[in-house]
Amino acid sequence: MDNLVYVALSGIRQAERLQTVVSHNLANASTVGFRAELPLFDSSEILGDGLESRVNAVEVAQEWNDSGGSLMQTGEALDVAVRGSGWFAVQDAAGEEAYTRAGSFRLSPTGLLETHTGELVLGEGGPISLPQYQEVYIGGDGLISVVPIGQESNTLVEVDRLKLVNPTKAEIQRGGDGLFRSVEGSALLADPAVQVVNGQLESSNVNVSEALVQMIELSRHFETQVKALRAAEENDAAAASVMQMNN
């Protein structure tokens, strides 16, 4: 059988994989702080009899786009966006430290600061707990201050400071839950140079127009691979016919 069959099947599988990734990116185009997935592929030569003219496409890595999204003004006191590079530290479902760019925070019923998906936001000593307040402020360095209930508006009490880290792209990896974690598995050190802006959120960095074009290209690629399968089948049938004639 011609190795063209395996090449075409490889192309079909990778096209389906890419369609899944692009669909996932499009589904998260409006998700705060989302980083687009970028699967990487390489060529793998098919060894065997005949000419070395057949090459498979193989996924070799799962990358992500580290460019920043645009900032959206919300005016909400607990909405925060990282200015430039850096990440918020949060506690995942297993109690381990993880990182996110999504700064749409809220208060839990017990007064703990958490993300919109329920992860606890970490401060200098662990999860951040806020006392009852009438106003809350988050400074550019992540310092959280409140005006206690019944106090004048100029009576600010420092509560905690957001834990902000600034790893390189090679130092963190995306998990299945969308959060990022240290490649080495240990908690990263806080970086006092990371700055945030209050009352704003960072949008997803998915380029919707580009993703839609990719979907169209992938559909055409899929059709091309199907045609290659049919061509291999026709070649097989023609070869079998010739062999029968010679017999």
RALINWO-V318227 format. One record per run of one state. SS is the DSSP state (A for helix, B for strand, O for the rest). FROM is the first residue (numbers start at 1). TO is the last residue. If there is no record, write none. Layout:
ss | from | to
SS | FROM | TO
SS | FROM | TO
//
This chain:
ss | from | to
O | 1 | 3
A | 4 | 27
O | 28 | 36
B | 37 | 45
O | 46 | 54
B | 55 | 64
O | 65 | 70
B | 71 | 73
O | 74 | 78
B | 79 | 83
O | 84 | 86
B | 87 | 91
O | 92 | 96
B | 97 | 100
O | 101 | 103
B | 104 | 107
O | 108 | 111
B | 112 | 115
O | 116 | 119
B | 120 | 122
O | 123 | 126
B | 127 | 127
O | 128 | 128
B | 129 | 129
O | 130 | 132
B | 133 | 138
O | 139 | 142
B | 143 | 148
O | 149 | 156
B | 157 | 161
O | 162 | 163
B | 164 | 165
O | 166 | 168
A | 169 | 171
B | 172 | 174
O | 175 | 179
B | 180 | 182
O | 183 | 194
B | 195 | 198
O | 199 | 199
B | 200 | 202
O | 203 | 207
A | 208 | 246
O | 247 | 247
//
